[in-house]
Amino acid sequence: MYDEKTNSIVEAQQTSVGMVADLLLTAEKELGAFYGAIAGRYGSDEARKAARDWIEEVETMDWPMAGTIPNWRHVSIVAAGCLASRVIQRSLNP
């Protein structure tokens, strides 16, 4: 009985580690694409700010259950909105 309980705990931990690894990989790809697009259009300084916005949005997310992957595009859209606000503010107040 103890061995079965220990095995299920170990299995759950391994599943969690695998899920986190998958989440990090997909997040890294999305953030990398987002950063690259912003850097190409607005430069690396603005890309760093946008990446910070992206990460801050991730921190506010409700994390999914049952192994579903978060909608990273939603995070990118929110961060792009922050970027747009900064760009508009700069153009209005040169």
LUMLUMVO-404024 format. One record per residue: residue number from 1; x, y, z of N, C-alpha, C in turn. Coordinates in steps of 0.02 Angstrom, whole numbers, plus 50000, padded with zeros to 5 digits. Layout:
% residues N
  titi    n.u    n.v    n.w   ca.u   ca.v   ca.w    c.u    c.v    c.w
   NUM      X      Y      Z      X      Y      Z      X      Y      Z
...
//
This chain:
% residues 94
  titi    n.u    n.v    n.w   ca.u   ca.v   ca.w    c.u    c.v    c.w
     1  50041  49941  50000  50000  50000  50000  50043  50063  50000
     2  50094  50064  50041  50138  50122  50044  50173  50132  49977
     3  50195  50078  49947  50230  50083  49882  50185  50111  49828
     4  50122  50092  49828  50075  50118  49778  50065  50193  49788
     5  50059  50214  49850  50050  50285  49865  50112  50324  49844
     6  50170  50298  49860  50233  50332  49842  50240  50336  49766
     7  50224  50282  49732  50228  50281  49659  50181  50333  49628
     8  50121  50340  49654  50075  50388  49626  50098  50459  49638
     9  50129  50472  49695  50156  50539  49710  50214  50554  49662
    10  50258  50507  49653  50315  50516  49608  50290  50527  49537
    11  50241  50488  49516  50214  50494  49449  50181  50563  49439
    12  50145  50586  49489  50114  50653  49485  50166  50707  49481
    13  50220  50700  49518  50273  50750  49516  50308  50751  49448
    14  50319  50692  49420  50351  50687  49354  50306  50718  49301
    15  50241  50706  49306  50193  50735  49259  50194  50811  49265
    16  50196  50836  49326  50197  50908  49337  50260  50939  49308
    17  50317  50906  49318  50380  50932  49291  50377  50933  49215
    18  50351  50881  49186  50344  50878  49113  50298  50933  49087
    19  50243  50945  49122  50196  50996  49101  50228  51065  49106
    20  50265  51078  49159  50299  51142  49167  50351  51151  49112
    21  50387  51099  49096  50437  51104  49042  50403  51121  48976
    22  50347  51089  48962  50310  51105  48900  50285  51177  48900
    23  50259  51199  48957  50235  51268  48962  50291  51318  48950
    24  50348  51305  48981  50405  51350  48972  50429  51352  48900
    25  50430  51295  48868  50452  51292  48798  50405  51332  48753
    26  50341  51322  48761  50294  51359  48718  50294  51434  48735
    27  50301  51451  48799  50305  51521  48818  50368  51553  48789
    28  50423  51518  48793  50486  51544  48766  50481  51557  48691
    29  50450  51512  48655  50442  51521  48583  50399  51582  48568
    30  50343  51589  48603  50299  51646  48591  50332  51712  48610
    31  50364  51714  48667  50398  51775  48688  50455  51792  48640
    32  50491  51742  48617  50546  51754  48569  50520  51783  48504
    33  50465  51757  48479  50436  51783  48417  50410  51854  48428
    34  50379  51866  48485  50353  51932  48501  50411  51982  48506
    35  50462  51964  48543  50520  52007  48552  50552  52023  48484
    36  50561  51973  48443  50592  51982  48378  50552  52030  48334
    37  50487  52023  48335  50445  52067  48294  50449  52139  48318
    38  50448  52148  48384  50451  52216  48411  50520  52247  48400
    39  50572  52208  48410  50640  52233  48400  50651  52253  48327
    40  50624  52214  48281  50631  52230  48211  50596  52295  48191
    41  50542  52310  48224  50503  52369  48205  50519  52430  48248
    42  50531  52420  48313  50539  52476  48359  50607  52479  48394
    43  50649  52429  48385  50715  52429  48416  50716  52389  48480
    44  50777  52375  48502  50786  52330  48560  50763  52360  48626
    45  50768  52426  48633  50745  52457  48696  50670  52448  48705
    46  50633  52461  48652  50560  52452  48656  50542  52378  48661
    47  50582  52336  48630  50570  52263  48634  50579  52239  48706
    48  50629  52265  48742  50638  52247  48812  50578  52268  48854
    49  50554  52328  48842  50494  52351  48879  50434  52307  48863
    50  50426  52290  48800  50370  52248  48780  50377  52178  48810
    51  50438  52152  48813  50449  52086  48844  50431  52089  48918
    52  50448  52144  48951  50430  52153  49021  50354  52154  49029
    53  50320  52189  48983  50246  52189  48984  50219  52118  48976
    54  50250  52081  48930  50229  52012  48916  50234  51969  48979
    55  50291  51974  49012  50303  51935  49072  50255  51955  49128
    56  50243  52020  49134  50196  52043  49185  50126  52016  49172
    57  50107  52012  49109  50041  51984  49093  50038  51910  49110
    58  50092  51874  49098  50094  51803  49116  50084  51795  49191
    59  50114  51839  49229  50109  51835  49302  50038  51846  49327
    60  49996  51878  49288  49927  51890  49309  49879  51835  49287
    61  49903  51788  49246  49860  51736  49218  49836  51687  49271
    62  49776  51661  49261  49753  51603  49298  49780  51542  49261
    63  49818  51501  49296  49850  51445  49263  49800  51390  49250
    64  49806  51360  49192  49758  51308  49171  49766  51244  49212
    65  49714  51206  49211  49714  51142  49245  49714  51087  49192
    66  49728  51028  49213  49723  50967  49172  49767  50969  49109
    67  49824  51001  49114  49873  50998  49061  49859  51040  49000
    68  49811  51085  49002  49799  51127  48944  49853  51181  48940
    69  49868  51202  48880  49920  51252  48869  49888  51321  48869
    70  49917  51369  48905  49889  51436  48906  49889  51468  48837
    71  49848  51517  48829  49843  51553  48766  49897  51608  48765
    72  49956  51591  48742  50012  51638  48742  49998  51696  48695
    73  49958  51684  48643  49942  51738  48596  49904  51793  48631
    74  49860  51774  48677  49824  51824  48717  49873  51867  48755
    75  49924  51836  48784  49975  51873  48821  50010  51922  48774
    76  50027  51899  48714  50060  51942  48665  50016  52001  48644
    77  49952  51988  48637  49905  52041  48618  49901  52094  48673
    78  49897  52073  48735  49895  52121  48790  49959  52162  48792
    79  50016  52128  48785  50080  52164  48786  50086  52211  48726
    80  50060  52191  48669  50060  52235  48610  50017  52296  48622
    81  49963  52288  48660  49922  52345  48678  49960  52395  48721
    82  50001  52369  48767  50043  52413  48808  50093  52450  48764
    83  50123  52414  48717  50169  52445  48670  50135  52500  48630
    84  50076  52485  48605  50039  52535  48565  50025  52597  48606
    85  50008  52588  48669  49995  52646  48712  50058  52689  48720
    86  50115  52656  48730  50178  52694  48736  50194  52731  48672
    87  50186  52698  48615  50202  52729  48551  50156  52789  48538
    88  50092  52781  48553  50044  52836  48544  50062  52894  48590
    89  50076  52879  48653  50094  52932  48700  50156  52971  48676
    90  50205  52934  48651  50265  52967  48625  50250  53012  48566
    91  50205  52989  48523  50190  53029  48464  50149  53091  48482
    92  50110  53087  48535  50070  53145  48557  50111  53195  48597
    93  50163  53169  48630  50206  53211  48672  50279  53204  48651
    94  50297  53231  48593  50366  53221  48568  50419  53255  48611
//
